[in-house]
């Protein structure tokens, strides 16, 4: 078989694999979250009188999702100033898409988050195949991303799935040297979430490869690619400055929620020490230590740019007194999931990890709805 024909055949086979595995994994994750909802409803009659059930009533539109619903329905001007910390892309796109169906913003927010989650599964499989030429690794990455304990944020109306979709598409565009596409994706990522600015670091490692062989026009596109996430974020900050007078207000608001800076390693030690008084922080501690261990795995098994991206994400997430939601921060930093797939090569290991992860996903869904865990 000619080489080109063989490559096309392999590509078609990989595409079928990606679609089949992604559909199955996507449906499985939503089934687990549904079971979590049913379990929370079952527990509700046994709760003490006066228990906070607001999150159970809000369902998929609770916590940050309730802010996105308010922003999609009323805009920044119709919400408290603290809403400025939510970057615009997710709720603006959802609002536009909801207009033809009578402005059902809540429904569209959930739909967009879940459709983006499905796209993430397809793209992480494609990225792994292109980077490692390993279909088995791609399959494991798809399932582990779908069933990751923090993947409830891909079912609720959160912007994480859109952010990860843009990140994976950006990395694929960079691999294929589609610089104009990469620039657009980088700007959109910067408009989606503030932590998108961290993408500048892995791009600065990856994009300059083979720099000496490129001509000036391509060099300009490469530099623009590196800067694109920052440009997207700056565009929103300048909008805030022009409209509300303080262009750094979203950063200030986010800093307030983090409760100040703390060295990440002393923060990790404090999380262990806190277990003497309460077990509330167990999920966040498990994520923090697990991610740190996976960074060690990445050093020898993943491209340097990916390792740097994951490490910087971990440091930023842990450099705060409040480390709630570290699970979904790590979920968006895709190298963590791939590293987990790289160490679960045997079928038995995969069954164990997916079983534990699925149970944790269901359990965290219950805790979220009962107000005991911030997704």
GUTI-273287 format. One record per residue (C-alpha): chain; residue number from 1; x, y, z; residue in three letters. Coordinates in steps of 0.001 Angstrom, whole numbers. Last residue first. Layout:
BEGIN
cadena  num  x  y  z  residuo
A  NUM  X  Y  Z  Ala
...
This chain:
BEGIN
cadena  num  x  y  z  residuo
A  375  -16836  22840  41710  Unk
A  374  -17264  24152  45274  Unk
A  373  -17959  21245  47615  Unk
A  372  -20306  20858  50591  Unk
A  371  -23288  22749  49201  Unk
A  370  -25566  19717  48900  Unk
A  369  -25540  19906  45095  Unk
A  368  -21747  20088  45033  Unk
A  367  -21359  17215  47501  Unk
A  366  -23576  15001  45342  Unk
A  365  -21653  15904  42178  Unk
A  364  -18398  15316  44080  Unk
A  363  -19546  11769  44839  Unk
A  362  -20510  11017  41253  Unk
A  361  -17193  12252  39909  Unk
A  360  -15335  10458  42724  Unk
A  359  -17065  7175  41874  Unk
A  358  -16210  7674  38214  Unk
A  357  -12568  8414  39065  Unk
A  356  -12255  5321  41243  Unk
A  355  -13760  3133  38519  Unk
A  354  -11758  4816  35773  Unk
A  353  -8510  4326  37702  Unk
A  352  -9168  681  38563  Unk
A  351  -10324  -261  35070  Unk
A  350  -7332  1481  33514  Unk
A  349  -4918  -252  35864  Unk
A  348  -6409  -3627  34944  Unk
A  347  -6210  -2910  31230  Unk
A  346  -2539  -2037  31537  Unk
A  345  -1190  1313  30341  Unk
A  344  -2452  3452  33200  Unk
A  343  696  5597  33601  Unk
A  342  336  7387  30258  Unk
A  341  -3371  7991  30776  Unk
A  340  -2621  9958  33952  Unk
A  339  -60  11972  32009  Unk
A  338  -2699  12668  29342  Unk
A  337  -5096  13922  32007  Unk
A  336  -2474  16245  33491  Unk
A  335  -1327  17472  30069  Unk
A  334  -4841  18967  29495  Unk
A  333  -4540  21982  31797  Unk
A  332  -8322  22490  31753  Unk
A  331  -8704  19589  34187  Unk
A  330  -6052  21078  36447  Unk
A  329  -8077  24253  36887  Unk
A  328  -11156  22063  37326  Unk
A  327  -9636  20262  40281  Unk
A  326  -8170  23422  41820  Unk
A  325  -11770  24541  42356  Unk
A  324  -11194  25706  45931  Unk
A  323  -7572  26567  46609  Unk
A  322  -8256  29579  48857  Unk
A  321  -5063  30695  50600  Unk
A  320  -3476  31226  47208  Unk
A  319  -399  30190  45264  Unk
A  318  -1751  26665  44673  Unk
A  317  -3648  27458  41464  Unk
A  316  -766  29564  40131  Unk
A  315  1823  26868  40891  Unk
A  314  -320  24109  39398  Unk
A  313  -982  26089  36214  Unk
A  312  2733  26840  35897  Unk
A  311  3549  23142  36187  Unk
A  310  919  22092  33646  Unk
A  309  2072  24653  31079  Unk
A  308  5748  23843  31627  Unk
A  307  5076  20143  31126  Unk
A  306  3148  20827  27923  Unk
A  305  5909  23014  26506  Unk
A  304  8543  20421  27400  Unk
A  303  6821  17748  25288  Unk
A  302  5597  14797  27363  Unk
A  301  7032  11573  28761  Unk
A  300  10134  12409  30787  Unk
A  299  8992  15534  32644  Unk
A  298  5343  14557  32376  Unk
A  297  5508  11874  35059  Unk
A  296  6929  14361  37578  Unk
A  295  4073  16731  36726  Unk
A  294  1711  13849  37467  Unk
A  293  2895  13718  41082  Unk
A  292  2111  17415  41545  Unk
A  291  -1316  16926  39989  Unk
A  290  -2117  14125  42422  Unk
A  289  -968  16166  45419  Unk
A  288  -3150  19153  44520  Unk
A  287  -6153  17087  43427  Unk
A  286  -6136  15037  46615  Unk
A  285  -5765  18191  48714  Unk
A  284  -8728  19766  46922  Unk
A  283  -10868  16674  47517  Unk
A  282  -9823  16424  51209  Unk
A  281  -10531  20074  52054  Unk
A  280  -13785  19451  53920  Unk
A  279  -12129  16835  56131  Unk
A  278  -11817  19153  59119  Unk
A  277  -9587  19883  62124  Unk
A  276  -6585  17569  61821  Unk
A  275  -7022  17610  58036  Unk
A  274  -5965  21263  58092  Unk
A  273  -2333  20183  58501  Unk
A  272  -2366  18474  55102  Unk
A  271  -3757  21616  53470  Unk
A  270  -1165  23671  55345  Unk
A  269  1604  21591  53756  Unk
A  268  147  22255  50304  Unk
A  267  -22  25967  51077  Unk
A  266  3601  25828  52224  Unk
A  265  4421  24337  48825  Unk
A  264  2387  26870  46858  Unk
A  263  3842  29974  48599  Unk
A  262  856  32047  49601  Unk
A  261  -799  35024  47916  Unk
A  260  -4055  36604  49039  Unk
A  259  -7593  35484  49742  Unk
A  258  -8055  33845  46309  Unk
A  257  -11473  35495  46046  Unk
A  256  -9874  38920  46521  Unk
A  255  -7376  38240  43745  Unk
A  254  -10249  37496  41389  Unk
A  253  -11868  40845  42167  Unk
A  252  -8584  42691  41678  Unk
A  251  -7967  40968  38344  Unk
A  250  -11480  41818  37113  Unk
A  249  -10950  45427  38355  Unk
A  248  -7701  45931  36427  Unk
A  247  -9291  48104  33731  Unk
A  246  -10691  50501  36292  Unk
A  245  -13032  53162  34896  Unk
A  244  -16185  51109  34410  Unk
A  243  -16785  51265  30666  Unk
A  242  -13375  52155  29242  Unk
A  241  -11490  50143  31840  Unk
A  240  -13778  47145  31466  Unk
A  239  -13375  47225  27687  Unk
A  238  -9609  47540  28146  Unk
A  237  -9686  44442  30372  Unk
A  236  -11639  42539  27717  Unk
A  235  -9160  43390  24961  Unk
A  234  -6276  42690  27332  Unk
A  233  -7464  39096  27792  Unk
A  232  -7599  38544  24041  Unk
A  231  -4190  40124  23563  Unk
A  230  -2702  37918  26281  Unk
A  229  -4018  34809  24568  Unk
A  228  -2632  36076  21215  Unk
A  227  928  36976  22263  Unk
A  226  2547  33669  21321  Unk
A  225  509  33471  18112  Unk
A  224  1476  37047  17204  Unk
A  223  5131  36079  17548  Unk
A  222  4555  33116  15228  Unk
A  221  2747  35282  12703  Unk
A  220  5649  37750  12665  Unk
A  219  8113  34903  12220  Unk
A  218  6049  33653  9310  Unk
A  217  6368  37005  7552  Unk
A  216  10125  37190  8377  Unk
A  215  11048  33799  6812  Unk
A  214  11471  30610  8813  Unk
A  213  14411  28196  8993  Unk
A  212  16126  29924  11916  Unk
A  211  12974  29626  14032  Unk
A  210  12903  25817  13786  Unk
A  209  10996  25775  17106  Unk
A  208  9954  29301  18193  Unk
A  207  6286  28213  18708  Unk
A  206  6817  25571  21390  Unk
A  205  8433  27337  24366  Unk
A  204  6735  30734  23953  Unk
A  203  3487  28881  23298  Unk
A  202  3951  27014  26579  Unk
A  201  4259  30365  28404  Unk
A  200  1601  32381  26536  Unk
A  199  -939  29728  27497  Unk
A  198  -832  31124  31035  Unk
A  197  -2819  34108  29750  Unk
A  196  -5749  31702  29393  Unk
A  195  -6023  31881  33182  Unk
A  194  -8362  34862  32745  Unk
A  193  -11037  32790  30954  Unk
A  192  -12898  33062  27653  Unk
A  191  -11629  36260  26038  Unk
A  190  -8032  35056  26223  Unk
A  189  -9121  31755  24691  Unk
A  188  -10720  33680  21828  Unk
A  187  -7452  35547  21220  Unk
A  186  -5513  32280  21193  Unk
A  185  -7966  30639  18806  Unk
A  184  -7698  33528  16352  Unk
A  183  -3897  33478  16535  Unk
A  182  -3792  29697  16066  Unk
A  181  -5979  29916  12959  Unk
A  180  -3599  32494  11496  Unk
A  179  -610  30345  12456  Unk
A  178  -1661  27054  10927  Unk
A  177  1738  25553  11682  Unk
A  176  217  22061  11986  Unk
A  175  1505  21607  15529  Unk
A  174  449  25170  16340  Unk
A  173  -3071  24494  15038  Unk
A  172  -3290  21339  17151  Unk
A  171  -2216  23248  20250  Unk
A  170  -4790  25961  19563  Unk
A  169  -7563  23396  19052  Unk
A  168  -6656  21842  22411  Unk
A  167  -6712  25234  24134  Unk
A  166  -9963  26349  22477  Unk
A  165  -11718  23154  23570  Unk
A  164  -10225  23493  27047  Unk
A  163  -11640  26995  27433  Unk
A  162  -15041  25962  26102  Unk
A  161  -15118  23052  28562  Unk
A  160  -14102  25323  31433  Unk
A  159  -16851  27913  30824  Unk
A  158  -19312  26443  33325  Unk
A  157  -22990  25572  32876  Unk
A  156  -22735  22212  34656  Unk
A  155  -21747  19161  32621  Unk
A  154  -18112  20073  31921  Unk
A  153  -17740  21331  35505  Unk
A  152  -18736  17810  36572  Unk
A  151  -15406  16844  35053  Unk
A  150  -13673  17395  38416  Unk
A  149  -13476  13669  39196  Unk
A  148  -12174  12886  35674  Unk
A  147  -14646  10668  33834  Unk
A  146  -14625  12453  30468  Unk
A  145  -10908  13288  30576  Unk
A  144  -10019  9768  31684  Unk
A  143  -12107  8252  28904  Unk
A  142  -10612  10380  26145  Unk
A  141  -7063  9991  27435  Unk
A  140  -7440  6214  27529  Unk
A  139  -8535  6154  23888  Unk
A  138  -5678  8440  22847  Unk
A  137  -3164  6261  24686  Unk
A  136  -4475  3238  22801  Unk
A  135  -4300  5146  19521  Unk
A  134  -606  5934  19974  Unk
A  133  1116  8076  17352  Unk
A  132  2515  10186  20225  Unk
A  131  1867  13789  19143  Unk
A  130  -626  13286  16319  Unk
A  129  -2529  10524  18108  Unk
A  128  -2541  12480  21373  Unk
A  127  -3851  15615  19658  Unk
A  126  -6615  13695  17892  Unk
A  125  -7806  12062  21112  Unk
A  124  -7670  15387  22943  Unk
A  123  -9652  16909  20096  Unk
A  122  -12534  14447  20104  Unk
A  121  -12918  14524  23873  Unk
A  120  -12758  18320  23941  Unk
A  119  -15481  18515  21274  Unk
A  118  -17774  16545  23560  Unk
A  117  -17080  18997  26368  Unk
A  116  -17794  21899  24000  Unk
A  115  -21203  20354  23338  Unk
A  114  -21786  20069  27088  Unk
A  113  -20854  23665  27869  Unk
A  112  -22843  24977  24897  Unk
A  111  -25954  23010  25887  Unk
A  110  -25803  24104  29535  Unk
A  109  -25468  27769  28586  Unk
A  108  -28175  27304  25948  Unk
A  107  -30708  25976  28432  Unk
A  106  -29979  28770  30879  Unk
A  105  -30212  31429  28184  Unk
A  104  -33650  30516  26924  Unk
A  103  -33848  33703  24862  Unk
A  102  -36767  32633  22715  Unk
A  101  -35118  29855  20766  Unk
A  100  -33559  32100  18090  Unk
A  99  -31944  34301  20818  Unk
A  98  -30306  31432  22699  Unk
A  97  -27333  31228  20322  Unk
A  96  -26476  34882  20894  Unk
A  95  -26808  34478  24666  Unk
A  94  -24611  31392  24665  Unk
A  93  -21947  33224  22664  Unk
A  92  -22019  36124  25147  Unk
A  91  -21984  33794  28176  Unk
A  90  -18923  31886  27038  Unk
A  89  -16884  34731  25542  Unk
A  88  -17287  37363  28255  Unk
A  87  -14711  36904  31045  Unk
A  86  -16208  36449  34493  Unk
A  85  -14404  38724  36971  Unk
A  84  -16735  41544  35925  Unk
A  83  -19562  39839  37808  Unk
A  82  -18212  41391  41000  Unk
A  81  -19721  44662  39780  Unk
A  80  -23203  43349  40553  Unk
A  79  -25292  42459  37491  Unk
A  78  -27453  44423  35053  Unk
A  77  -24583  46425  33562  Unk
A  76  -22548  43255  32970  Unk
A  75  -25238  41756  30756  Unk
A  74  -28788  40978  31872  Unk
A  73  -29679  37459  30698  Unk
A  72  -26276  36100  29684  Unk
A  71  -24680  37792  32686  Unk
A  70  -27273  36394  35082  Unk
A  69  -26934  32909  33639  Unk
A  68  -23142  33119  33798  Unk
A  67  -23394  34136  37442  Unk
A  66  -25680  31192  38208  Unk
A  65  -23140  28914  36502  Unk
A  64  -20477  30104  38945  Unk
A  63  -22332  28319  41787  Unk
A  62  -25506  26707  40401  Unk
A  61  -27020  26447  36934  Unk
A  60  -26912  22676  36508  Unk
A  59  -29274  22210  39506  Unk
A  58  -30451  25536  40923  Unk
A  57  -32715  23703  43397  Unk
A  56  -29904  21429  44565  Unk
A  55  -27631  24430  44903  Unk
A  54  -30175  26308  47008  Unk
A  53  -30661  23385  49373  Unk
A  52  -29021  24919  52439  Unk
A  51  -30172  22857  55403  Unk
A  50  -32973  24452  57460  Unk
A  49  -34105  21183  58999  Unk
A  48  -31295  18598  59079  Unk
A  47  -30829  16489  55994  Unk
A  46  -32469  13078  55723  Unk
A  45  -35127  14128  53209  Unk
A  44  -32357  15499  50907  Unk
A  43  -30321  12297  50689  Unk
A  42  -32442  10803  47919  Unk
A  41  -32350  14039  45929  Unk
A  40  -28563  14056  46265  Unk
A  39  -28433  10438  45078  Unk
A  38  -30594  11246  42046  Unk
A  37  -28336  14171  41131  Unk
A  36  -25262  11962  41480  Unk
A  35  -26913  9347  39261  Unk
A  34  -27379  12086  36665  Unk
A  33  -23691  12997  37030  Unk
A  32  -22772  9353  36366  Unk
A  31  -25043  9218  33306  Unk
A  30  -23498  12414  32023  Unk
A  29  -20016  10940  32295  Unk
A  28  -21098  7759  30521  Unk
A  27  -22653  9686  27634  Unk
A  26  -19431  11603  26990  Unk
A  25  -17298  8449  27267  Unk
A  24  -19435  6513  24778  Unk
A  23  -19614  9390  22304  Unk
A  22  -15886  10098  22615  Unk
A  21  -14911  6456  22163  Unk
A  20  -16911  6120  18963  Unk
A  19  -15890  9469  17527  Unk
A  18  -12189  9083  18308  Unk
A  17  -12084  5510  16977  Unk
A  16  -13786  6543  13738  Unk
A  15  -11250  9360  13361  Unk
A  14  -8360  7009  14066  Unk
A  13  -9528  4623  11351  Unk
A  12  -9834  7478  8871  Unk
A  11  -6338  8729  9764  Unk
A  10  -4855  5243  9449  Unk
A  9  -6405  4841  5991  Unk
A  8  -5186  8278  4916  Unk
A  7  -1692  7411  6139  Unk
A  6  -1749  4108  4245  Unk
A  5  -2817  5859  1060  Unk
A  4  71  8308  1410  Unk
A  3  2589  5519  2052  Unk
A  2  1485  3429  -937  Unk
A  1  0  0  0  Unk
